[in-house]
Amino acid sequence: MTNKRTQILEDAGALINGAREASYGPPAENFERIASGWRVILGADVTPSQVALCLAWLKTARLVNSPSHEDSFIDMAAYAALAGELA
């Protein structure tokens, strides 16, 4: 039997290596597109790895309100892994 932490990490890995990449393209390219828009909005330099960290924080903020929302934990783990790759 797989424990909860392993299942969350496995689900996150499946998302970022499958469906999400198929939908949005390689993470480096997708997060660069996001960073480009954020640079205009914020008037500051933003890197793809910072985008991933900010999106992980978004999931953290949502979990404060809904602490049992499993999808947010999966997405947060996925964003953390992508931030590590992009850093």
Disulfide bonds with the S-S distance in Angstrom:
none
